[in-house]
Amino acid sequence: MSGIDECLLEVMRLPGARGAAVVDWTSGLALGTIGDSPNGDHEATAAETAEVARMAAEQPAFALSDPEPSSGPEPSTGADETAVTGTGPAPPVEDVIITTRAGYHILRFVETAFDSSVFLHLWLDRADGNLALARIRLGEMAKRLVLA
């Protein structure tokens, strides 16, 4: 379990990490930031990435579904379905990856005890970063992140 500051410090240890933030996607506010910001303003970047996260999290096309049903009850594919993991409802999207000519932006949703409206934003240099490694590590960090 780690707090926001510890999580952001760990994120910046990833190869190619340029900047990172923990953002509340309902308000667009940065709960913590570190490193550089793509436009030079962490708060503006938080608001802009929150728009992208909100669009992805609220779209019915990305609603949870089980492509291969198990022997249990029939899966529901309704747009208002949420996964309850003991920590609260989770957004239907795990992460969003945006590629640019110079880098990658990874938005990793964090499941929280309250409303799960938080995500990690990592800005990764394309030449020095490893997108697959960053995605895996962000997932691990998101599970350990404790928001108090």
C-alpha positions in Angstrom: 0.0 0.0 0.0 1.4 3.4 -0.9 0.2 7.0 -0.9 0.1 9.4 -3.8 3.6 10.8 -3.3 5.2 7.3 -3.1 3.3 6.1 -6.1 4.3 9.1 -8.2 8.0 8.7 -7.2 7.8 5.0 -8.3 6.1 6.0 -11.6 9.0 8.3 -12.4 11.5 5.5 -12.0 10.0 3.9 -15.2 12.3 4.3 -18.2 11.3 7.3 -20.3 8.9 8.8 -17.7 8.6 12.5 -18.3 5.8 13.4 -15.9 2.9 11.8 -14.0 -0.2 12.8 -12.0 -3.0 11.3 -10.0 -6.2 12.9 -11.2 -9.8 12.9 -10.2 -11.7 12.5 -13.5 -15.0 13.9 -12.2 -13.5 17.2 -11.1 -10.4 17.4 -13.3 -8.2 18.2 -10.3 -4.7 16.8 -9.9 -4.4 15.1 -6.5 -0.6 15.0 -7.0 1.9 15.7 -9.8 5.6 15.0 -10.5 8.0 15.8 -13.3 7.1 17.7 -16.4 3.7 18.5 -18.0 3.2 18.2 -21.7 1.8 21.8 -21.9 3.8 23.2 -19.0 0.8 23.4 -16.6 0.0 20.3 -14.5 -3.5 21.6 -13.6 -4.5 22.2 -17.2 -3.1 18.8 -18.2 -5.1 17.2 -15.4 -8.3 18.9 -16.6 -7.6 17.9 -20.2 -6.8 14.2 -19.4 -9.8 14.1 -17.1 -12.0 14.8 -20.1 -10.5 11.9 -22.0 -10.9 9.6 -19.0 -14.5 10.6 -18.4 -15.4 10.0 -22.0 -13.9 6.5 -21.9 -15.3 5.6 -18.5 -18.8 6.7 -19.3 -19.3 5.2 -22.8 -21.7 2.2 -23.1 -19.5 0.7 -25.8 -16.9 0.0 -23.1 -19.3 -1.5 -20.6 -18.1 -4.6 -18.8 -18.9 -7.9 -20.5 -17.5 -11.4 -20.3 -16.7 -12.5 -23.9 -16.4 -16.1 -22.8 -19.1 -17.0 -20.2 -18.1 -19.3 -17.4 -20.4 -21.9 -15.9 -21.8 -19.3 -13.5 -24.7 -17.0 -14.0 -25.2 -15.3 -17.4 -23.1 -12.2 -17.7 -24.8 -8.8 -18.0 -23.7 -6.4 -20.7 -25.8 -3.4 -19.6 -24.1 0.0 -19.9 -24.8 0.7 -16.2 -23.1 -2.5 -14.9 -20.2 -2.0 -12.5 -17.7 -4.5 -11.2 -17.6 -4.7 -7.4 -14.3 -5.9 -6.2 -14.7 -5.2 -2.5 -13.2 -1.8 -2.9 -16.1 -0.1 -4.7 -17.4 0.0 -8.2 -14.8 0.0 -10.9 -14.9 1.9 -14.2 -15.4 -0.4 -17.1 -12.1 0.7 -18.6 -8.7 -0.4 -17.2 -6.6 2.1 -19.1 -6.5 4.5 -22.1 -3.3 4.8 -24.2 -2.8 7.8 -26.5 0.2 7.8 -28.8 1.8 10.9 -30.2 4.8 11.3 -32.4 7.0 12.1 -29.3 5.5 10.0 -26.6 2.7 8.0 -25.0 0.1 9.0 -22.5 -1.3 6.2 -20.3 -4.3 6.8 -18.2 -4.7 4.0 -15.7 -8.0 3.9 -13.7 -7.6 3.2 -9.9 -10.2 1.3 -8.0 -11.0 3.1 -4.7 -13.1 2.5 -1.6 -15.3 5.4 -2.5 -16.3 6.2 -6.1 -13.4 5.0 -8.3 -13.1 8.4 -10.1 -9.3 8.5 -9.9 -6.7 7.6 -12.5 -2.9 7.7 -12.9 -1.6 9.7 -15.9 1.9 8.9 -17.1 3.6 10.8 -19.8 6.2 8.6 -21.4 8.9 9.5 -23.9 8.5 7.4 -27.0 12.2 7.0 -27.7 13.3 6.0 -24.2 10.1 4.4 -22.8 8.7 0.9 -22.9 5.0 1.1 -23.3 4.3 -2.5 -22.3 6.4 -2.4 -19.2 4.8 1.0 -18.2 1.3 -0.4 -18.6 2.0 -3.4 -16.5 3.8 -1.4 -13.8 1.0 1.2 -13.7 -1.5 -1.6 -13.1 0.5 -2.9 -10.2 0.9 0.6 -8.7 -2.8 1.4 -9.1 -3.6 -1.7 -7.0 -1.3 -0.6 -4.3 -2.3 3.1 -4.3 -4.1 4.1 -1.1 -6.1 7.3 -1.2 -6.9 8.8 2.2 
